[in-house]
Amino acid sequence: MDDLREFLNKLEKEYEVFKVQKEVNREYEVSKIIDEHSKDLVIFEKIKDNDKRIISGICNSRQKIADAIGVDVPEISGMIIEAMNNPQPISEVRSISDNFQISKKPDLTELPIPTYYKKDAGPYITAGVIIAKDPETGVRNASIHRMLVSDQDTLGVRIVPRNLYTYHQIAEKNDEPLEIAIAIGMHPATLLASCTSVPITTDELEVANYFHKGQMKLIKCDAVDLEVPDCEILLEGEILPHERADEGPFVDLTDTYDVVRKEPVIKLLKMHYKKDPIYHAIMPAGLEHKLLQGLPQEPRIFNIVQNTVPTVKNVVLTEGGCCWLHAAVSIQKQTEGDGKNVLMAALTAHPSLKHCVVVDEDIDVFKSEDIEYAIATRVKGDDDVLIIPGARGSSLDPTATPDGTTTKIGVDATKPLNQLEKFQRVSKMDD
């Protein structure tokens, strides 16, 4: 199942759905309602001056993401690791006409693209997955990027130095545009795969195909030489060489404004969409944003920590830490010092990580009150807290200095092995 509508039908049966029947303004009002129902699936049936629906919250909880890839919540990281290690080629490719009922010149005013906050530079596409190919090797990449609407066929795009950035740099050196496609309104498993940190030689859509049990289908674009996943809305275009425009301000993961930068420009060539298309809007700094950006980083931390302490049980980038700056790691402690070794490994594995807590396996890392309990009852500050000043941190951290450094903290909240009985939780004892 790689179709958003099929998954949406499943969500409507199993989760709280907030349907907005009244007419809503896409400037600020859509975002206000999404924020008020941050844990719900929200469906906007009527958008002012637009005939298309908006949905938000299809993957704003770990449980929804687990359902999308067919596992239980504690098994998400393991499933992502399996998919990253076993990408599956996709053989079935359909035509544009097989998938979309409307194909036309691009006109972004036809899409219900929200403006989320009053200081935003304008309307932003927040759930658009950009598909591109390496100009030298032909390897395909899929990744989510925020895109600022400039006019009916032009977007500014924020690109950080990863795969798409590299592709654009190669094309630009050759004085050529980089062909891209932008897919909006996709199955959450495909969205999740597009956020994974895989080698530049790995195709994220083949990672997605593992989630879809090898049943994924692609669509051959008309105006560019690319194949894309099933989606509600498809934009075809190019990232122009040697052209930059102001991008921002815009609210980032930490619920603070990112700075204005000169970023690349996309010129659209064609637009396609399904009958009664569903536009997916991800609320900036909302749970959907945090989980999609942060959750795929958990397997990377897990793998590196496991090389240090093989008995690691799970790794969680917590929602309270924006799924980016805070981690909790659960281990089966075997020797004294395991906790501190795990802390150093975790802080290295995810360079943006600012604070990390390591706990015993009787602590549920998916429950903040359990983590706080471990800190309250198992931490002695002068022995169990590591403070690392002057470390390279996240550009999203408001406390980071202009050169990007910050202070990192590790908390060893594990029980001392020579006093296990003293720290035994009575409520967790076997009958």
Disulfide bonds with the S-S distance in Angstrom:
none
